[in-house]
């Protein structure tokens, strides 16, 4: 099993999903798309691939840009094309935060700026559709998960809403059987979250009031349950990757 992870920012790698892939005996490459650097050989420039190649699945991660800033970030359009290409080839795609926004846009949804940023652990709620979903059925229907975004999206045509929130309605969705979008940052480890907070400290005026004083305590309070929830979801996503890979090889 080999997965391509696409980073839109060097501070947001695959995290808990990467750990799960390795634990299952798989491997993942990391493409830092804005800089065109692939983990296999970062000294050689690599554009976003035009097709899945021998990858069995795709994870598109978060970034600082908005999903519709094509002129400023020319890798976004080919990245959306790659997401569609994986699904067309019968291979699972997972989009997280910016990745979910790009997925929504790639299938016809509109992205937009929220009135205020959503940062920190936020209580969410699974929809009735989640009880029948292969990734979410049986998981805690009221997880408290990390948010770090100011943009959101409209659901694309045909999408099934799986998780919702109060300030930001569209938190997780599925398109067909292979494409999942997650607005929240469930992939983030404790070290990743601390790194984000330290980076934000350089622009403290952008943080919500009282953010820095309570952030580490909030991470300590919620990280164990959030990690357990995410590890279960990650295992199920990898099961989907393995199943589709086996079907493809048997064809």
Secondary structure, DSSP 8 states (H G I E B T S, - for coil): -EEEEEESSTT---THHHHHHHHTT-EEEEEEGGGTEETT-TTSB----SS-TT-SEEEE---SS-TT-TTT-THHHHHHHHHHHHHHTT-EEEEETHHHHHHHHHTT--EEEEEEEEEEEEE-EE-GGGGG-TTTTTS-TT-EEEEEEEEEE---TT-EEEEE-SSSSEEEEEETTTEEEE-S-TT--HHHHHHHHHHHGGGGGGS-TTHHHHHHHHHHHHHHHHHHHHHHHHHHHHHHHHHHHHHHHH-
